[in-house]
Amino acid sequence: HSSTVGLCSLLNYAIVVFTEEEEEEEDVTSVLRDRSHIDETLRLATEEKAGDYAAALERLRKIYHTSIKPMEQAYKYNELRQHEISGIAEDLASSALYGEITSKPMVLFLGPWSVGKSSMINYLLGMHDSPYQLYTGAEPTTSEFTVIMHGEKIRSVEGIVMAADSSRSFSPLEKFGQNFLEKLIGIEMPHKLLERVTFVDTPGIIENRKQQERGYPFNDVCQWFIDRADLIFVVFDPTKLDVGLELEMLFRQLKGRESQIRIILNKADNLATQDLMRVYGALFWSLAPLINVTEPPRVYVSSFWPYDYAPDTSRELFKREEISLLEDLNQVIENRMENKIAFIRQHGIRVRIHGLLVDRYVQTFKEKMSFFSDPELVFKEIVDDPDKFYIFKSILAKTNVSKFDLPNRDAYRDFFGINPVTNFKPLTAQCSYMGGCLLEKIERAITNELPALLSSINSGKQPGLSSCEATGCGEKPKNRYRKNGGK
């Protein structure tokens, strides 16, 4: 009997505790923070902004494919670039330029473990309590590099698939090996913010953990993402500000990217105002030796998760800080499209100069060749001493060519070493009746189409077809097959 009474008491106690926990959970969920300011600040409440971005991106894609890429391919520009650049630019010069055009701004989250990086992403995307939220907890929970992207439906993408798809611009990650690709995962979901930006969540830094324990070069992978990030959030927990060797290594990798860095002092409502001021000062004291710049990165102090701020804390300050961070993020997103257009225009200028130079080499070779000449000796003389034949000086006489944009002369010795000059046609032969001339198209893109696209973004107008593309700028079609474009 006594055991039965004891069992009943235990069951009653369990029911009471369970009921209390349910009530506490209901109380917690009842104080979820209002998220309307996120949509307002990031301009997600209306369709226009995302629509304008997508239209501008599609227009930029079309200009590149119709006006710049044909000359790239005709004169094998990428093979020249491989002799001149390395690192991130080499990735762009190979097969990833299309990925660079189509890629959205990348926001990278770095910092020690369990400081709230994943919770912050869940909060910004409204993924709390959804089946696809990022897993969070007090222990180190994120062991993968997680890329959160836009997609038509919610699904996960394996790292090996992401690396194989060049359109995603993650194909260069294959060089870090299969062990890393197993630690890379993508999440696609239909979300307005993800139409304009991509988030990358990283494994937390754990002091005294060696790279070998991770099974892949962690610091090298971090560097790859740092080099491509438009905005870098370094997140800290005010209750653990220890700066160890791993964190020092991270800030050494961030050297030169100070303009992209934002420091987040997260979970700020866990401390009283006076304690928070001490922690803020301690954070600067700890980071001062690591960030040796005149103007330190911006520090945001708030609590980035979906629940309301703790009572008796500086909730108005935290709200203002959060809105300020959102405005900062929105500015980076908007500037990204302008930078992308400027990048493609600069790329187009270099492709045009390369085409003009190859054309000049081809013409000079044909002029110097005679019936009794040795082709190899003739071209060797030209490529060894291009100044003797005014190769580069003649290009400077063209419109919109700066001497500072001219490639290295030695690069062309290597270029023609693997690409015989006889493989190339002169620019006058690179025309068709329907497609027009390569030189005319790339010049029109550089001088008219790309600047017009940039103006449409700045003025808020909907990007559309250029008047030249629709009407041919009022000119009658020329017979491209006749010499010198006969009328």
C-alpha positions as CSV (number, residue, x, y, z in Angstrom):
1,H,0.0,0.0,0.0
2,S,2.8,2.4,1.0
3,S,4.5,1.7,-2.3
4,T,1.3,2.4,-4.2
5,V,0.9,5.7,-2.4
6,G,4.5,6.6,-3.2
7,L,4.0,5.8,-6.9
8,C,0.8,7.9,-7.0
9,S,2.7,10.8,-5.4
10,L,5.5,10.4,-7.9
11,L,3.0,10.4,-10.8
12,N,1.2,13.5,-9.4
13,Y,4.6,15.2,-9.0
14,A,5.5,14.4,-12.6
15,I,2.2,15.7,-13.8
16,V,2.6,18.9,-11.9
17,V,6.2,19.4,-13.2
18,F,5.2,18.6,-16.7
19,T,2.2,21.0,-16.5
20,E,4.5,23.8,-15.1
21,E,7.0,23.2,-17.9
22,E,4.1,23.5,-20.5
23,E,3.0,26.7,-18.8
24,E,6.5,28.1,-18.8
25,E,6.9,27.2,-22.5
26,E,3.6,28.9,-23.3
27,D,4.8,32.0,-21.3
28,V,8.1,32.0,-23.3
29,T,6.4,31.7,-26.6
30,S,3.9,34.4,-25.6
31,V,6.8,36.9,-25.3
32,L,8.2,36.4,-28.8
33,R,9.7,39.6,-30.1
34,D,8.0,41.6,-32.8
35,R,9.8,41.1,-36.1
36,S,8.1,43.7,-38.3
37,H,11.1,46.0,-38.1
38,I,13.2,43.4,-39.9
39,D,11.0,43.4,-43.0
40,E,10.7,47.1,-43.0
41,T,14.4,47.8,-42.6
42,L,15.4,45.3,-45.2
43,R,12.6,46.4,-47.5
44,L,11.1,42.9,-47.6
45,A,7.5,44.1,-47.2
46,T,7.1,44.9,-50.9
47,E,7.9,42.9,-54.0
48,E,9.6,45.7,-55.9
49,K,13.1,45.5,-54.4
50,A,13.7,41.8,-54.9
51,G,12.1,42.2,-58.4
52,D,14.4,45.0,-59.3
53,Y,17.4,43.1,-58.1
54,A,16.4,40.0,-60.1
55,A,15.7,42.0,-63.2
56,A,19.1,43.8,-63.0
57,L,20.9,40.5,-62.4
58,E,19.2,39.0,-65.5
59,R,20.1,42.1,-67.6
60,L,23.7,41.9,-66.4
61,R,23.8,38.2,-67.2
62,K,22.5,38.9,-70.7
63,I,25.0,41.7,-71.4
64,Y,27.9,39.4,-70.4
65,H,26.7,36.4,-72.5
66,T,25.9,38.4,-75.6
67,S,28.5,41.1,-75.7
68,I,31.6,40.1,-73.6
69,K,31.8,36.3,-73.5
70,P,31.9,35.8,-77.3
71,M,35.2,37.9,-77.5
72,E,36.5,36.0,-74.5
73,Q,36.0,32.7,-76.3
74,A,37.2,33.9,-79.7
75,Y,40.5,35.2,-78.4
76,K,40.9,32.7,-75.5
77,Y,41.2,35.4,-72.9
78,N,41.1,33.0,-69.9
79,E,44.3,31.4,-71.1
80,L,46.1,34.8,-70.9
81,R,44.7,35.5,-67.5
82,Q,46.0,32.3,-66.0
83,H,49.5,33.6,-66.6
84,E,48.8,36.9,-64.7
85,I,46.7,36.2,-61.6
86,S,46.2,33.7,-58.8
87,G,43.9,33.1,-55.9
88,I,40.4,34.5,-56.0
89,A,40.9,36.1,-59.5
90,E,42.1,32.8,-60.9
91,D,38.8,31.2,-59.8
92,L,36.9,33.9,-61.6
93,A,39.1,33.6,-64.7
94,S,38.5,29.9,-65.2
95,S,34.9,28.7,-65.2
96,A,33.5,30.6,-62.3
97,L,32.9,34.0,-63.8
98,Y,29.3,33.1,-64.5
99,G,29.0,32.1,-60.8
100,E,30.4,35.5,-59.8
101,I,27.8,37.3,-61.9
102,T,24.9,35.2,-60.6
103,S,26.1,35.0,-57.0
104,K,24.4,37.1,-54.3
105,P,26.1,39.1,-51.6
106,M,27.6,36.7,-49.0
107,V,27.3,37.3,-45.3
108,L,29.7,35.2,-43.2
109,F,29.2,34.4,-39.5
110,L,32.4,33.7,-37.5
111,G,33.3,33.4,-33.9
112,P,33.7,31.0,-30.9
113,W,31.3,28.2,-30.3
114,S,27.8,28.8,-28.8
115,V,27.9,32.5,-29.1
116,G,24.6,32.6,-31.1
117,K,25.7,32.6,-34.7
118,S,23.1,30.0,-35.8
119,S,20.4,31.6,-33.5
120,M,21.1,34.9,-35.2
121,I,20.5,33.4,-38.7
122,N,17.3,31.7,-37.5
123,Y,16.1,35.0,-36.1
124,L,16.9,37.1,-39.3
125,L,15.1,34.5,-41.5
126,G,12.2,33.8,-39.1
127,M,13.1,30.1,-38.9
128,H,12.6,29.7,-35.2
129,D,10.5,26.6,-34.3
130,S,10.3,25.6,-38.0
131,P,11.4,22.1,-39.1
132,Y,14.3,23.6,-41.0
133,Q,15.8,25.9,-38.4
134,L,19.5,25.6,-37.7
135,Y,20.3,23.5,-34.7
136,T,21.4,25.5,-31.6
137,G,22.4,24.7,-28.1
138,A,24.8,25.5,-25.2
139,E,27.3,22.9,-26.5
140,P,29.3,23.2,-29.8
141,T,26.4,22.3,-32.2
142,T,27.5,23.4,-35.7
143,S,30.2,21.2,-37.1
144,E,29.6,22.0,-40.8
145,F,30.0,25.0,-43.0
146,T,26.3,25.7,-43.7
147,V,25.3,27.8,-46.7
148,I,21.7,29.1,-46.6
149,M,20.5,30.0,-50.1
150,H,17.3,30.8,-51.9
151,G,15.4,28.0,-53.6
152,E,12.0,27.3,-54.9
153,K,11.4,24.8,-52.2
154,I,12.9,23.8,-48.8
155,R,15.6,21.2,-49.3
156,S,19.2,20.4,-48.2
157,V,22.1,20.1,-50.7
158,E,25.1,17.9,-50.1
159,G,28.5,19.6,-50.3
160,I,29.6,17.3,-53.2
161,V,26.6,18.5,-55.2
162,M,27.4,22.2,-54.5
163,A,31.0,21.7,-55.6
164,A,29.9,20.0,-58.8
165,D,27.5,22.8,-59.8
166,S,29.6,25.7,-61.3
167,S,26.5,28.0,-61.3
168,R,26.6,28.1,-57.5
169,S,30.2,29.5,-57.5
170,F,31.3,26.9,-54.9
171,S,33.2,24.6,-57.3
172,P,36.7,25.8,-56.2
173,L,36.0,24.2,-52.8
174,E,36.8,20.9,-54.3
175,K,40.4,21.6,-53.8
176,F,40.0,21.1,-50.0
177,G,39.2,17.4,-50.4
178,Q,36.3,15.1,-49.9
179,N,36.6,15.2,-46.1
180,F,35.7,18.9,-46.2
181,L,32.9,18.4,-48.8
182,E,31.3,16.0,-46.3
183,K,31.3,19.0,-43.8
184,L,29.7,21.4,-46.3
185,I,26.0,21.5,-46.6
186,G,23.6,23.8,-48.3
187,I,20.0,24.7,-47.3
188,E,17.6,26.1,-49.9
189,M,14.4,27.8,-49.0
190,P,12.0,30.3,-50.5
191,H,12.6,33.5,-48.6
192,K,12.6,37.2,-49.7
193,L,15.8,38.0,-48.0
194,L,17.6,35.0,-49.5
195,E,16.6,36.4,-53.0
196,R,19.1,39.1,-52.3
197,V,21.8,37.6,-49.9
198,T,23.4,34.3,-49.0
199,F,24.3,33.4,-45.4
200,V,27.2,31.2,-44.4
201,D,27.3,29.7,-40.9
202,T,30.6,28.3,-39.7
203,P,31.8,25.8,-37.1
204,G,32.6,27.6,-33.8
205,I,36.2,28.2,-32.9
206,I,37.3,25.9,-30.2
207,E,40.6,26.8,-28.6
208,N,43.3,24.1,-28.4
209,R,41.7,22.1,-31.2
210,K,44.1,21.4,-34.0
211,Q,43.2,21.5,-37.6
212,Q,44.1,17.9,-38.0
213,E,41.3,16.9,-35.7
214,R,38.8,18.4,-38.1
215,G,40.0,16.3,-41.0
216,Y,40.4,19.2,-43.4
217,P,42.3,22.6,-43.5
218,F,39.9,24.6,-41.4
219,N,41.9,27.9,-41.6
220,D,42.3,27.6,-45.4
221,V,38.5,27.0,-45.8
222,C,37.8,30.0,-43.6
223,Q,40.1,32.1,-45.7
224,W,38.3,31.1,-48.9
225,F,35.0,32.3,-47.5
226,I,36.6,35.4,-46.0
227,D,38.0,36.4,-49.4
228,R,34.5,36.2,-51.0
229,A,32.4,37.6,-48.2
230,D,30.8,41.0,-48.6
231,L,30.0,41.3,-44.9
232,I,31.7,39.4,-42.0
233,F,29.9,39.2,-38.6
234,V,32.3,38.1,-35.8
235,V,30.0,37.2,-33.0
236,F,31.0,37.1,-29.3
237,D,29.2,36.1,-26.1
238,P,29.7,38.6,-23.2
239,T,30.2,35.9,-20.7
240,K,33.2,34.3,-22.5
241,L,35.6,36.8,-24.1
242,D,38.8,34.7,-23.9
243,V,41.0,35.4,-26.9
244,G,43.2,32.3,-27.6
245,L,45.4,31.2,-30.5
246,E,42.5,30.1,-32.7
247,L,40.9,33.5,-32.5
248,E,44.2,35.3,-33.0
249,M,44.7,33.2,-36.2
250,L,41.2,34.2,-37.4
251,F,41.9,37.9,-37.0
252,R,45.2,37.5,-38.8
253,Q,43.2,36.0,-41.7
254,L,40.8,39.0,-41.6
255,K,43.7,41.4,-42.1
256,G,42.9,43.8,-44.9
257,R,39.2,43.1,-44.7
258,E,38.5,45.4,-41.8
259,S,35.9,47.4,-43.9
260,Q,33.8,44.2,-44.2
261,I,34.0,43.2,-40.5
262,R,31.3,43.9,-37.9
263,I,31.7,42.8,-34.3
264,I,28.5,41.5,-32.7
265,L,28.3,41.5,-28.9
266,N,25.4,39.0,-28.7
267,K,23.3,38.0,-25.7
268,A,23.7,41.4,-24.3
269,D,20.5,41.2,-22.2
270,N,22.1,38.6,-20.1
271,L,24.0,41.3,-18.2
272,A,23.1,44.3,-16.2
273,T,23.9,47.7,-17.8
274,Q,26.9,48.3,-15.6
275,D,28.4,44.9,-16.3
276,L,27.7,45.2,-20.0
277,M,29.8,48.4,-20.1
278,R,32.7,46.6,-18.4
279,V,32.4,43.7,-21.0
280,Y,32.3,46.2,-23.9
281,G,35.5,47.8,-22.7
282,A,37.1,44.4,-22.1
283,L,36.2,43.3,-25.6
284,F,38.0,46.3,-27.1
285,W,41.0,45.7,-24.9
286,S,41.2,42.1,-26.0
287,L,40.8,42.9,-29.7
288,A,43.0,46.0,-29.9
289,P,46.2,44.1,-30.6
290,L,44.5,42.0,-33.3
291,I,42.8,44.8,-35.2
292,N,45.5,47.4,-35.8
293,V,43.7,50.0,-37.9
294,T,42.9,53.7,-37.5
295,E,39.2,53.2,-37.5
296,P,38.1,50.0,-35.6
297,P,35.2,47.9,-36.9
298,R,31.7,48.8,-35.9
299,V,30.4,46.9,-32.7
300,Y,26.7,46.1,-32.4
301,V,25.4,45.3,-28.9
302,S,22.1,43.4,-28.8
303,S,20.5,40.1,-28.4
304,F,19.8,38.4,-31.7
305,W,17.2,35.8,-31.1
306,P,13.4,35.6,-31.3
307,Y,12.5,36.1,-27.6
308,D,11.9,39.4,-25.9
309,Y,14.7,41.1,-24.1
310,A,15.2,40.3,-20.5
311,P,13.5,42.6,-18.0
312,D,15.4,45.6,-16.6
313,T,17.8,45.8,-19.5
314,S,18.5,48.5,-22.1
315,R,15.8,47.3,-24.5
316,E,15.6,50.6,-26.4
317,L,19.3,50.6,-27.0
318,F,19.3,47.0,-28.2
319,K,16.4,47.7,-30.6
320,R,18.3,50.7,-32.1
321,E,21.4,48.6,-32.4
322,E,19.5,45.9,-34.2
323,I,17.9,48.3,-36.7
324,S,21.4,49.9,-37.3
325,L,22.8,46.5,-38.1
326,L,19.9,45.7,-40.5
327,E,20.5,49.0,-42.3
328,D,24.1,48.1,-42.6
329,L,23.2,44.8,-44.1
330,N,20.7,46.4,-46.5
331,Q,23.4,48.9,-47.6
332,V,25.8,46.1,-48.4
333,I,23.2,44.2,-50.4
334,E,22.3,47.3,-52.5
335,N,26.0,48.2,-53.1
336,R,26.7,44.7,-54.2
337,M,24.8,45.0,-57.5
338,E,26.6,48.3,-58.3
339,N,30.0,46.6,-57.5
340,K,29.0,43.6,-59.7
341,I,28.2,45.8,-62.7
342,A,31.5,47.8,-62.2
343,F,33.4,44.5,-62.0
344,I,31.9,43.1,-65.2
345,R,32.5,46.4,-67.0
346,Q,36.2,46.3,-65.9
347,H,36.4,42.7,-67.0
348,G,34.9,43.8,-70.4
349,I,37.5,46.5,-70.8
350,R,40.3,44.0,-70.3
351,V,38.7,41.5,-72.7
352,R,38.4,44.3,-75.3
353,I,42.1,45.3,-74.9
354,H,43.1,41.6,-75.2
355,G,41.1,41.3,-78.4
356,L,42.6,44.4,-79.9
357,L,46.1,43.2,-79.0
358,V,45.6,39.7,-80.5
359,D,44.1,41.4,-83.6
360,R,47.2,43.6,-83.9
361,Y,49.5,40.7,-83.6
362,V,47.6,38.8,-86.3
363,Q,47.6,41.8,-88.7
364,T,51.3,42.5,-88.1
365,F,52.1,38.8,-88.8
366,K,50.2,38.8,-92.0
367,E,51.8,42.1,-93.1
368,K,55.4,40.7,-92.5
369,M,54.8,37.3,-94.1
370,S,56.0,36.8,-97.6
371,F,56.1,33.8,-99.9
372,F,59.6,32.9,-98.8
373,S,59.3,33.8,-95.1
374,D,59.5,31.2,-92.3
375,P,56.3,31.7,-90.3
376,E,57.9,30.7,-87.0
377,L,60.9,33.1,-87.3
378,V,58.6,36.0,-88.4
379,F,56.3,35.6,-85.5
380,K,59.2,35.0,-83.0
381,E,60.6,38.4,-84.0
382,I,57.2,40.1,-83.5
383,V,56.5,38.5,-80.1
384,D,60.0,39.0,-78.8
385,D,60.0,42.7,-79.6
386,P,56.4,44.0,-79.9
387,D,57.5,47.6,-79.5
388,K,59.5,47.4,-82.7
389,F,56.2,46.8,-84.5
390,Y,54.2,49.3,-82.4
391,I,51.9,46.6,-81.1
392,F,51.0,48.1,-77.8
393,K,51.4,51.8,-78.9
394,S,48.9,51.3,-81.6
395,I,46.3,50.1,-79.0
396,L,46.8,53.2,-76.9
397,A,45.5,55.2,-79.9
398,K,42.1,53.5,-79.6
399,T,39.3,55.1,-77.6
400,N,39.0,54.3,-73.9
401,V,42.3,52.5,-73.6
402,S,44.5,53.4,-70.7
403,K,48.2,52.5,-70.6
404,F,47.6,51.2,-67.0
405,D,45.2,48.6,-68.3
406,L,47.7,47.1,-70.8
407,P,48.8,43.5,-70.0
408,N,52.4,42.5,-69.5
409,R,54.2,42.0,-72.8
410,D,55.8,38.7,-71.5
411,A,52.3,37.3,-71.0
412,Y,51.8,37.3,-74.7
413,R,55.0,35.3,-75.3
414,D,53.5,32.6,-73.1
415,F,50.0,33.0,-74.6
416,F,51.1,32.6,-78.2
417,G,53.4,29.7,-77.1
418,I,50.4,27.6,-76.5
419,N,48.0,29.3,-79.0
420,P,49.5,29.7,-82.5
421,V,48.8,33.1,-84.1
422,T,47.3,31.3,-87.1
423,N,44.4,30.0,-84.9
424,F,43.0,33.5,-84.6
425,K,41.0,35.6,-87.1
426,P,41.3,39.4,-87.3
427,L,38.5,41.5,-85.7
428,T,37.2,42.5,-89.1
429,A,36.4,38.8,-89.8
430,Q,34.6,38.4,-86.5
431,C,31.3,39.6,-87.7
432,S,28.0,38.1,-88.8
433,Y,24.9,39.6,-90.3
434,M,22.6,38.5,-87.5
435,G,25.0,38.7,-84.6
436,G,26.9,41.9,-85.5
437,C,30.6,42.4,-84.8
438,L,32.4,41.3,-81.6
439,L,34.2,44.6,-81.2
440,E,31.0,46.7,-81.7
441,K,29.1,44.6,-79.2
442,I,31.7,44.8,-76.5
443,E,32.2,48.5,-77.0
444,R,28.5,49.1,-76.8
445,A,28.3,47.1,-73.6
446,I,31.2,49.1,-72.0
447,T,30.1,52.6,-73.1
448,N,26.3,52.3,-73.1
449,E,24.6,49.2,-71.8
450,L,26.5,48.7,-68.5
451,P,26.5,52.4,-67.5
452,A,22.8,52.6,-68.4
453,L,22.1,49.5,-66.1
454,L,24.0,51.2,-63.3
455,S,22.0,54.4,-63.7
456,S,18.7,52.5,-63.7
457,I,19.7,50.9,-60.3
458,N,20.6,54.3,-58.8
459,S,17.5,55.9,-60.1
460,G,15.2,53.1,-59.1
461,K,14.0,52.5,-62.6
462,Q,13.2,49.0,-63.9
463,P,16.1,47.7,-65.9
464,G,15.1,46.7,-69.4
465,L,16.4,46.2,-72.9
466,S,18.6,48.9,-74.1
467,S,17.5,51.0,-77.0
468,C,20.5,49.8,-79.0
469,E,19.5,46.2,-78.5
470,A,15.9,46.8,-79.5
471,T,16.5,49.1,-82.5
472,G,20.2,48.9,-83.3
473,C,20.6,52.5,-82.2
474,G,18.7,53.7,-85.3
475,E,21.4,52.4,-87.8
476,K,20.5,50.3,-90.8
477,P,21.9,46.8,-90.6
478,K,25.2,46.6,-92.3
479,N,26.3,43.7,-94.5
480,R,28.8,42.2,-92.2
481,Y,30.1,39.8,-94.9
482,R,31.4,42.6,-97.1
483,K,34.9,43.9,-96.4
484,N,35.1,47.0,-94.1
485,G,31.3,46.7,-93.4
486,G,30.2,47.8,-96.9
487,K,27.0,49.8,-97.0
